[in-house]
Amino acid sequence: AGRALKGSRRSRQSAAGARLELAAVAFADMARNHARFRERQRAYAEGLAKLRDQGPDDSPWLISDFITLGSPLNYGPYLLSKDNGEFARRVRDRELPTCPPHLEKEPPRSLRPPVPLWRFSYQRGSDPRVRGGGVFGPNHGALFGPVRWTNLYFQTQGVLIGDIVGGPLWRHFDLGIADVCVEPAATGRLFAHNEYWRSALATADLAAASPDDLPEHIAALRRALDLGRV
């Protein structure tokens, strides 16, 4: 029974990973919506988290979300490379992770059910208990397969109002990132780079506020954290 359960968990994890890879391929062509892709990221993370007692390479996955606030990765190519060409090379070489993960073409396979020709995972071995016989795991550059990336940034006006440091990240790190632009007015500050978790409201008033009465940036941060799911 233990072996059957372990095989079942492997099967669910592999199936969730395959569905996410298919969604990533389709999402790159804008054929599927953003919400569907993030749902499949969550399912993949949950599948990985269910792995137990399967050796050091199958440790349970612990991370569900990555949240950036006013991130200077908005200027990624300038900070992480000499030019756009080097930045693209570092992505291809898996030095810089993207969301969805950078996909690599693999030779056609005869597995059933069919597997995508573009993957961010690799076959780690065979298992007769898994349909198709293949056990796949994400490669080392695919951390944003199971991890959802949410990026909050303040809208800017000129140089001093908002947050000139942050900005949308999808342009450099791909379309799977949930970029959320929020208004800085409720922070009570002009330059608001350090104000993503603060508000002009008193702490007690903020704690007592209903979700509809929260400042926009605080509400967006709470949605991203999604602590009620933990």
Salt bridges, closest charged atoms under 4 A:
GLU21 OE1 - ARG119 NH2 2.88
GLU39 OE1 - ARG36 NE 3.99
ASP58 OD2 - ARG10 NH2 3.13
ASP58 OD1 - ARG124 NH2 3.17
ASP65 OD1 - ARG42 NH1 3.04
ASP65 OD2 - ARG148 NE 3.62
ASP65 OD1 - ARG229 NH2 3.89
GLU86 OE2 - ARG89 NH2 3.94
ASP93 OD2 - ARG89 NH1 2.96
GLU95 OE2 - ARG89 NH1 3.40
GLU95 OE1 - ARG90 NE 2.83
GLU104 OE1 - ARG94 NH2 2.62
GLU106 OE1 - ARG109 NE 3.21
GLU106 OE2 - ARG119 NH1 3.93
ASP127 OD2 - ARG10 NE 3.66
ASP127 OD2 - ARG129 NH2 2.96
ASP163 OD2 - HIS193 ND1 2.99
GLU195 OE2 - ARG189 NH1 3.54
GLU195 OE2 - ARG198 NH1 3.42
ASP226 OD2 - ARG42 NH2 3.99
ASP226 OD2 - ARG229 NE 3.49
